[in-house]
Amino acid sequence: MFVTISLEDSICARWWLTVWQFDEIKTPDGFAEMIPPYKGFVFNDFYAFKPSHSSLEGIISANDLNCAVSKPNALYGAARARLSNSQQGSMNLLDQRPSIYLYNSTETFTLHALKIKPLDMPVGSVAISLQGFRLNEDSTFSWSVDFPAGFHDVLNVQVEKFTGKTWEGLTRLEMWAEFHFQNIKWKDWEFCVDDIDLEIG
């Protein structure tokens, strides 16, 4: 079946749809920084990585090679701690979550889908969370999923189907993974993501 789009329609369309697969990024050491702007976006605390790279043998499990749904690359993410000054002048330790936002701050985007999983084989469970921020800070989208102990296939997250909402008008998207086992909780568990399907405008 062929679909014809008129010149007028193409000019009037202010959005564009894309699926990020990150496979064109060179990863000579297995990892590479996401230098902004990558396709119009900034990636904080995300790295392109090739799980099958020879330098990562023994570091990335063979059970996590499926991170790269579209081979050879995927994104690696993990929250990290940073110091912040409190109003009382003391230093607080805050968790900085991996995030994606537009290089041009006047635009917004819609998240349609992505494929994601925790890395390694936790003995407890790992909860992966997504949070989408909008211009109205009181209007945010949140969703999370629990992965039990063990290795996993990537989860194909169809955002509207899974959350019952259209994640549109986003200014920033945050993703993070938390490890839970009995009374132990780590907020900086490693995860991977690929095939991010989004739309600008």
NORSULUR-V443004 format. One line per field, one symbol per residue. psi: psi as a letter, one per 40 degrees, with the letter a starting at -180 (. if undefined). burial: 1 if it has 16 or more other C-alpha atoms within 10 Angstrom, else 0. Layout:
psi->???
burial->???
This chain:
psi->hhhhhiddddddheiihihheeeehhgdediiighihhfeihhhfihhigdeideehedhideededgdhieiahhihiiiiiihideeihihihhihihihdheeiiihhdiihiiiiagidbihhhiihhiidhdegihiiiihhiiiiiiihghhddddeeihgifidihiiihhhhhbehhhefiiiiiifhhihh.
burial->000000000000000000011110101001110100000011111111111110000001100111111011111111110000000000000001111111000001111111111111110011110111110000011000011010110100101000000011111111111111000000111111111111111
